[in-house]
Amino acid sequence: MAVHLEPRPAAGSFAWKREPNTKPTNSPLPSRAPTPMICPVAASTPLLCPIPARLSRPLLPETAVGTRATGNSHPRLRPNGRNLRRFRSGLSPALAAAAPTMDLSPRKDLYPHVEPYDTGRLKVSDVHTIYYEQSGNPGGHPVVFLHGGPGAGTSPGNRRFFDPEFYRIVLFDQRGAGKSTPHACLEENTTWDLVSDIEKLREHLDIPEWQVFGGSWGSTLALAYSQTHPDKVTGIVIRGIFLLRKKELDWFYEGGAATIFPDAWEPFRDFIPEDERNCFIAAYSKRLTSSDANLQIEAAKRWTMWEMMTAHLIQNHENIKRGNDDKFSLISARTKNSFCTLF
């Protein structure tokens, strides 16, 4: 089994598309790679990459392309021009007209803003209730968006990664984040709790399988969910990859990134006494979990402002403003610091 890595029309990201294995039978290479490959490639250059064994799935018969149910009256479509044209040519005129379509012309911007057609809350444990929303085409190809952080929450702009005429777009706020409750709660809030929540949400929305799209921390969560539930995933798109590995945490929070953003680093560093600067993650954890609410807020703002000022090479001033918001800062800083201390 091999896959083409192709650009997404909106975001310039890459996604897996299944293709038959074309390697000769006497190839010295195994038919499947034991680990994923990261394949940087120009948008005009398709690559053949081995698909990870745990994410591989049997090919549908050629006659079945586009015919698997998506929990609604519309057929399942892959967002690829050749497959769409081949699929549509075999449909009756009425069914072809009902199927969702995708604009395949090149784009340099995101898709237009859309409003949700459905919002709700799902109780996922005795402690947590998550907020979710759906937008785009109710009969379209389902995709779930996994936000970063942990703790960042979703925003209306996240819907714009997807063609609203083709996709059934599902966004949700992870435990303790955004509109989910309780606010900034660290209890029962781990990677595997979140993986479980994604699956509960899929079942709640009666979606047999969906595409998984994640950025930053969301890329880690996308991989964790897809490896746990490979039979529920039609494809994976990850961007701004951040896997919370120790070397990544050390570089970002313990001084490595300070060489690129020295002005932003100073307030983050100076908040911590010199005798505790051997581990900034631990020092901030002590303050973010303090019984002193004012100390929690100040630590959260310092932590969040550091992240907001370094999130883009060219600083995004709208993002930086969020670092001054007490509620957002507390959610973001407490949740992310909590996950950092697990590694």
C-alpha positions in Angstrom: 0.0 0.0 0.0 1.3 3.5 -0.8 -0.2 6.9 -0.7 0.1 10.2 -2.6 0.8 13.2 -0.4 -1.2 16.0 -2.0 -1.9 19.6 -1.1 -5.2 20.7 0.4 -6.8 23.4 -1.7 -7.4 25.8 1.2 -4.6 25.6 3.7 -1.7 24.3 1.7 -1.5 21.3 4.0 -0.9 17.7 2.9 -3.1 14.7 3.2 -2.9 11.0 2.7 -4.7 9.5 -0.3 -4.8 5.8 -0.7 -3.5 4.3 -4.0 -2.7 0.7 -5.0 0.9 -0.5 -4.3 2.8 -0.1 -7.6 6.2 -1.4 -6.4 7.5 -4.5 -8.3 7.1 -7.8 -6.5 10.9 -8.2 -6.2 11.3 -4.8 -4.5 13.8 -5.0 -1.6 11.6 -2.5 0.4 8.9 -3.7 2.7 5.4 -3.0 1.5 4.6 -1.0 4.6 6.9 1.2 6.6 7.0 0.6 10.4 6.9 4.3 11.2 5.4 7.4 9.5 7.5 9.5 7.1 7.5 13.3 7.0 7.6 14.3 3.4 8.2 18.0 2.7 7.3 18.6 -0.9 6.4 21.4 -3.2 2.7 21.7 -3.9 3.1 20.7 -7.6 5.2 17.6 -6.8 3.3 14.4 -5.6 5.2 11.9 -3.5 4.7 8.2 -3.0 5.2 7.5 0.7 4.8 4.3 2.6 1.7 4.4 4.8 2.1 3.6 8.5 1.0 0.0 9.2 -1.3 1.0 12.1 -3.1 3.6 9.9 -3.4 1.4 6.8 -6.8 0.1 5.8 -8.0 -2.2 3.0 -8.8 -0.5 -0.3 -12.4 -0.4 -1.3 -13.2 -2.3 -4.5 -13.1 0.0 -7.5 -16.9 -0.3 -7.9 -17.4 0.8 -4.3 -15.5 4.1 -4.5 -17.7 6.8 -3.1 -20.5 4.6 -2.1 -19.9 4.1 1.7 -22.4 5.8 3.9 -21.5 8.9 5.9 -24.4 8.8 8.2 -26.6 10.8 5.8 -28.1 10.4 2.3 -25.0 11.6 0.5 -22.3 9.2 -0.7 -18.7 9.3 0.6 -16.4 11.3 -1.6 -12.7 11.8 -1.5 -11.6 15.4 -2.2 -9.6 14.6 -5.3 -10.5 15.8 -8.7 -9.8 12.5 -10.6 -11.8 10.4 -8.1 -14.7 12.9 -8.1 -15.0 12.9 -11.9 -14.7 9.1 -12.1 -17.3 8.7 -9.3 -19.8 11.2 -10.8 -19.6 9.6 -14.2 -21.0 6.4 -12.8 -23.9 8.1 -10.9 -27.4 8.8 -12.0 -28.0 12.5 -12.9 -30.1 12.9 -9.7 -27.6 11.4 -7.4 -24.7 13.2 -9.0 -26.5 16.5 -8.5 -27.1 15.7 -4.8 -23.5 14.8 -4.0 -21.2 17.5 -2.4 -18.6 19.1 -4.7 -15.3 20.8 -4.1 -13.8 23.8 -5.8 -10.4 22.5 -7.0 -9.1 25.8 -8.3 -5.9 27.1 -6.6 -6.5 29.3 -3.5 -4.2 31.8 -1.8 -6.6 32.5 1.1 -8.8 30.6 3.4 -12.5 29.8 2.7 -15.2 32.4 3.5 -16.5 32.6 7.0 -19.6 30.5 7.8 -21.8 30.2 10.8 -22.6 26.9 12.6 -25.9 25.2 11.7 -25.7 23.2 14.9 -24.2 23.6 18.4 -24.4 21.5 21.5 -22.8 20.2 24.6 -21.8 16.6 25.4 -21.1 15.3 28.8 -18.0 13.1 28.5 -17.3 12.3 32.1 -18.7 13.0 35.6 -16.5 16.1 35.6 -16.4 17.4 32.0 -18.8 18.6 29.4 -17.5 19.7 26.0 -18.9 22.2 23.6 -19.1 21.3 19.9 -20.5 22.8 16.7 -21.1 21.8 13.1 -20.9 24.0 10.0 -20.7 23.7 6.3 -22.6 21.0 4.3 -24.7 18.7 6.6 -24.4 16.1 3.8 -20.8 16.6 3.2 -17.6 14.7 3.9 -17.2 14.8 7.7 -14.0 16.3 9.1 -13.1 17.0 12.8 -10.8 19.9 13.7 -8.5 19.4 16.7 -7.3 22.7 18.2 -3.9 23.4 19.6 -2.7 24.2 23.1 -3.5 22.1 24.9 -6.1 24.6 26.1 -6.3 27.0 23.2 -9.9 26.3 22.3 -11.5 26.8 18.9 -12.3 30.1 17.1 -14.6 31.0 14.2 -11.6 31.3 11.9 -10.9 27.6 12.3 -13.9 26.8 10.1 -12.2 28.6 7.2 -9.7 25.8 6.6 -12.5 23.8 4.9 -14.6 24.2 1.8 -18.1 24.6 3.4 -19.8 23.3 0.3 -17.9 20.0 0.5 -17.2 19.4 4.2 -19.4 18.7 7.2 -17.1 20.6 9.6 -17.0 19.6 13.2 -15.2 21.7 15.8 -15.1 21.2 19.6 -13.4 22.6 22.6 -11.2 20.1 24.5 -11.7 19.6 28.2 -11.3 22.8 30.2 -10.9 24.9 27.1 -13.0 27.5 25.3 -16.7 27.0 26.0 -16.2 23.6 27.6 -16.8 23.2 31.3 -15.5 23.4 34.0 -13.2 26.2 33.1 -9.5 25.5 33.1 -10.0 22.2 35.0 -7.0 19.9 35.1 -8.8 16.9 36.7 -9.3 13.9 34.3 -7.6 16.0 31.6 -5.0 13.9 29.8 -4.2 12.9 26.2 -6.2 9.7 26.5 -9.2 11.4 28.0 -9.2 13.7 24.9 -8.9 10.7 22.6 -11.9 9.1 24.3 -13.8 12.4 23.9 -13.2 12.5 20.2 -14.7 9.0 19.8 -17.6 9.8 22.0 -18.4 12.9 19.9 -18.2 10.9 16.6 -20.7 8.4 18.0 -22.9 11.2 19.4 -23.1 12.8 15.9 -23.7 9.4 14.2 -20.7 9.8 12.0 -19.3 6.3 10.9 -15.9 7.7 10.0 -14.3 11.1 9.4 -11.2 13.0 8.3 -9.0 14.2 11.2 -7.4 17.7 10.9 -5.0 19.0 13.7 -2.5 21.7 14.1 0.2 22.3 16.7 -0.8 20.2 19.8 -3.8 19.2 17.6 -1.4 17.3 15.4 -0.3 15.1 18.3 -3.9 14.5 19.3 -4.8 13.7 15.6 -2.0 11.0 15.5 -3.0 9.6 18.9 -6.7 9.3 18.0 -5.9 7.9 14.5 -3.6 5.2 15.9 -6.2 4.3 18.5 -9.2 4.2 16.1 -7.7 3.6 12.6 -11.0 2.2 11.3 -12.8 5.5 12.0 -10.4 7.7 10.1 -10.7 8.4 6.4 -7.6 10.6 6.3 -5.2 12.8 8.4 -4.1 16.4 7.8 -1.6 17.8 10.3 0.1 21.2 10.3 2.4 23.2 12.6 3.5 19.9 14.1 4.2 20.0 17.8 4.6 16.6 19.5 5.4 17.7 23.1 8.6 15.7 23.0 11.1 16.7 25.8 13.5 18.2 23.3 10.8 20.4 21.9 9.7 21.5 25.4 13.2 22.2 26.5 13.9 24.3 23.4 10.7 26.4 23.7 10.4 26.8 27.5 13.9 26.5 28.8 15.8 29.1 26.8 16.4 27.8 23.2 13.7 30.0 21.6 15.0 33.0 23.6 17.8 33.4 21.0 15.2 34.2 18.4 12.8 36.2 20.6 15.0 37.8 23.3 12.6 40.7 24.1 9.7 38.3 24.6 11.8 36.0 26.7 12.8 38.5 29.3 9.3 39.0 31.0 8.8 35.2 31.0 12.2 34.6 32.5 12.2 37.5 35.0 9.0 36.4 36.7 10.8 33.4 38.1 13.5 33.9 40.8 17.0 33.0 39.7 17.3 30.0 42.1 14.3 28.4 40.3 15.4 29.0 36.7 16.9 25.5 36.2 13.4 24.4 35.1 10.9 27.1 34.0 8.1 24.5 33.4 8.2 23.3 37.1 8.6 26.9 38.4 5.5 28.0 36.5 3.6 24.9 37.5 4.1 25.8 41.1 2.5 29.3 40.5 -0.2 28.2 38.1 -1.5 25.7 40.7 -1.1 28.1 43.7 -3.9 28.8 46.1 -3.2 32.5 45.4 -5.6 33.5 42.6 -3.7 36.7 41.8 -0.4 34.8 41.5 -2.2 32.3 39.2 -3.4 35.0 36.9 0.0 36.8 36.7 1.8 33.6 36.0 -0.8 32.7 33.3 -0.4 36.0 31.6 3.4 35.7 31.5 3.3 32.2 30.2 0.6 33.0 27.6 2.2 36.2 26.4 5.4 34.3 25.7 3.5 31.9 23.6 1.5 34.5 21.8 4.6 36.6 20.9 6.4 33.6 19.5 3.6 31.9 17.7 4.4 33.6 14.4 7.8 34.7 13.0 6.0 38.0 12.1 4.1 38.8 15.2 0.3 38.6 15.1 -1.0 41.5 17.2 -4.5 40.1 17.5 -3.1 37.0 19.0 -0.9 39.0 21.4 -3.9 40.8 22.7 -5.3 37.4 23.9 -2.4 37.1 26.2 -3.9 40.0 28.3 -7.2 38.2 28.7 -7.4 36.7 32.2 -9.8 33.9 31.3 -8.0 32.8 28.1 -4.6 33.0 29.7 -5.6 30.9 32.7 -7.1 28.2 30.5 -4.2 28.1 28.1 -1.4 28.3 30.6 -2.7 25.9 33.2 -3.7 23.2 30.7 -0.6 23.4 28.6 1.7 23.5 31.6 -0.1 20.5 33.1 0.5 18.5 29.9 4.1 19.6 29.8 4.8 18.3 33.3 3.7 14.8 32.2 6.8 14.4 30.1 
